[in-house]
Amino acid sequence: MSRLGAAVNVITTDGPGGRAGFTASAVCSVTDTPPTLLVCANRTNDSYPPLKVNGVLCVNTLTPAQKDLSPLFAGMTDHTMEGRFESHTWHTLQTGSPVLDEAVVAFDCTITDQAEVGTHTVFFCTVEAIRTGDSHEGLIYYGRGYHHVAAEKK
């Protein structure tokens, strides 16, 4: 799986189950009509219970400048859940899930379906709102390391 490169995302949620977030690369577009993404979450993840209760999430795609958020939201530091949100600025769009300022793109979603596969739940999420950032550089995880990607200048 280390040879399957993917964008680095911080998945956030907020609502009756509380504010939470985790790092994920298992995010994919499903369809344009209706706009739908899938997000895979390990059921042992500390953000899983709030995510299930809230029924909403935001996919925040990181820029290279936000690389520090990946290990933070992956739980690889001693920060509390609230502490994970303190180092950057967040707002909300439609669902109330935290939206990272300056993310490459943020997809604010409602969870509309799910399937359990092995240790994970695959959430199918209808996009309710989108916010694009100014950066045209992305961050991918490939070969057990972070890499910058940018669109070719024409």
GILINKA-V847091 format. One record per residue. RES is the residue in one letter. OMEGA is omega in whole degrees, 0 to 359 (* if undefined). Layout:
res=RES omega=OMEGA
res=RES omega=OMEGA
//
This chain:
res=M omega=180
res=S omega=178
res=R omega=179
res=L omega=182
res=G omega=181
res=A omega=175
res=A omega=177
res=V omega=183
res=N omega=168
res=V omega=180
res=I omega=182
res=T omega=177
res=T omega=174
res=D omega=181
res=G omega=183
res=P omega=180
res=G omega=180
res=G omega=179
res=R omega=182
res=A omega=177
res=G omega=179
res=F omega=179
res=T omega=180
res=A omega=170
res=S omega=180
res=A omega=180
res=V omega=184
res=C omega=171
res=S omega=179
res=V omega=182
res=T omega=176
res=D omega=184
res=T omega=352
res=P omega=180
res=P omega=187
res=T omega=174
res=L omega=167
res=L omega=179
res=V omega=179
res=C omega=180
res=A omega=175
res=N omega=183
res=R omega=175
res=T omega=179
res=N omega=181
res=D omega=177
res=S omega=185
res=Y omega=180
res=P omega=177
res=P omega=179
res=L omega=180
res=K omega=181
res=V omega=185
res=N omega=180
res=G omega=178
res=V omega=176
res=L omega=173
res=C omega=175
res=V omega=180
res=N omega=182
res=T omega=188
res=L omega=169
res=T omega=176
res=P omega=180
res=A omega=181
res=Q omega=183
res=K omega=181
res=D omega=180
res=L omega=183
res=S omega=179
res=P omega=179
res=L omega=181
res=F omega=174
res=A omega=179
res=G omega=183
res=M omega=177
res=T omega=179
res=D omega=179
res=H omega=171
res=T omega=177
res=M omega=178
res=E omega=180
res=G omega=179
res=R omega=184
res=F omega=188
res=E omega=188
res=S omega=180
res=H omega=182
res=T omega=184
res=W omega=173
res=H omega=174
res=T omega=174
res=L omega=186
res=Q omega=188
res=T omega=185
res=G omega=176
res=S omega=179
res=P omega=179
res=V omega=182
res=L omega=174
res=D omega=176
res=E omega=172
res=A omega=176
res=V omega=176
res=V omega=176
res=A omega=178
res=F omega=180
res=D omega=194
res=C omega=168
res=T omega=178
res=I omega=184
res=T omega=180
res=D omega=178
res=Q omega=177
res=A omega=177
res=E omega=180
res=V omega=181
res=G omega=182
res=T omega=188
res=H omega=167
res=T omega=174
res=V omega=178
res=F omega=173
res=F omega=192
res=C omega=176
res=T omega=180
res=V omega=180
res=E omega=181
res=A omega=180
res=I omega=171
res=R omega=178
res=T omega=177
res=G omega=181
res=D omega=183
res=S omega=174
res=H omega=176
res=E omega=179
res=G omega=179
res=L omega=176
res=I omega=175
res=Y omega=183
res=Y omega=177
res=G omega=179
res=R omega=178
res=G omega=180
res=Y omega=179
res=H omega=177
res=H omega=173
res=V omega=179
res=A omega=177
res=A omega=176
res=E omega=176
res=K omega=181
res=K omega=*
//
